[in-house]
Amino acid sequence: MNSKDSDEKLQLRILIAYYTRTGNTEIFAKQIKKMVGGDLFRIEEVNKYPPSYQEVLKVSKVEIDNNIKPPIKSFVENIGQYNVIFVGTPNWYGTMVPPVATFLDAHDLSEKIIIPFATHGGGGEQRCLTDIKQMSSQTTVLEGIVFYGSQAESSRERIVTWLKRLQIFDK
Ligand SMILES: Cc1cc2nc3c(=O)[nH]c(=O)nc-3n(C[C@H](O)[C@H](O)[C@H](O)COP(=O)(O)O)c2cc1C
């Protein structure tokens, strides 16, 4: 694939959808946008998680344990115009945050190319990328990437190497 216009190559129409609570995953989403272009879409829950870390741990554990997909504030109306969708999530309890599961469930992503990415607080990838892949069974899911949350800003070279490997970025 190549992001430059070309008759032979697929023209990329990129959406970068992400959830962030404390900003790490957003930094990463914005870095990807800087490199490959496309549109950013922030996934937000309708009923805000409590500001206290201890409280959000409790609320989200109930959701994750029970596979609850909380309502999200908005949807991508024109999802049909995109063919490549980056999906970004923080690692919560080893998996994607519940609003990202809602996002994946709510949109028709068949015939898209999904590229997952995640940030974590020390636990690493765990099931973040594989769970996104599993929920996107109708689609092509490319190799994802995971970063320690607070290092997102200094990870440009890793991101470039990853995107080049996917042939999404050729500068
Ligand atoms: C409810 C909750 C659960 C979390 N669970 C994990 C975990 O299991 N493993 C881990 O490495 N980090 C965990 N974290 C830390 C976040 O993944 C990490 O801080 C992430 O970079 C936050 O992204 P954000 O700033 O975009 O919200 C958790 C954070 C929260 C709030």
The ligand as a Gaussian input file, in Angstrom:
#p B3LYP/6-31G(d) Opt

LIG

0 1
 C       -9.275000       1.004000      34.819000
 C       -7.838000       0.871000      34.414000
 C       -7.270000      -0.377000      34.261000
 C       -5.952000      -0.512000      33.837000
 N       -5.442000      -1.762000      33.669000
 C       -4.167000      -1.891000      33.209000
 C       -3.624000      -3.204000      32.995000
 O       -4.263000      -4.226000      33.210000
 N       -2.346000      -3.284000      32.538000
 C       -1.591000      -2.164000      32.275000
 O       -0.441000      -2.292000      31.861000
 N       -2.090000      -0.910000      32.465000
 C       -3.342000      -0.755000      32.917000
 N       -3.851000       0.515000      33.111000
 C       -3.025000       1.689000      32.776000
 C       -3.339000       2.267000      31.389000
 O       -3.379000       1.252000      30.395000
 C       -2.283000       3.287000      30.935000
 O       -2.099000       4.259000      31.915000
 C       -2.673000       3.900000      29.597000
 O       -1.534000       4.438000      28.951000
 C       -3.728000       4.994000      29.761000
 O       -4.066000       5.523000      28.509000
 P       -4.803000       6.939000      28.372000
 O       -3.901000       7.977000      29.007000
 O       -4.915000       7.135000      26.888000
 O       -6.109000       6.857000      29.059000
 C       -5.165000       0.654000      33.571000
 C       -5.740000       1.921000      33.761000
 C       -7.045000       2.048000      34.167000
 C       -7.638000       3.416000      34.364000

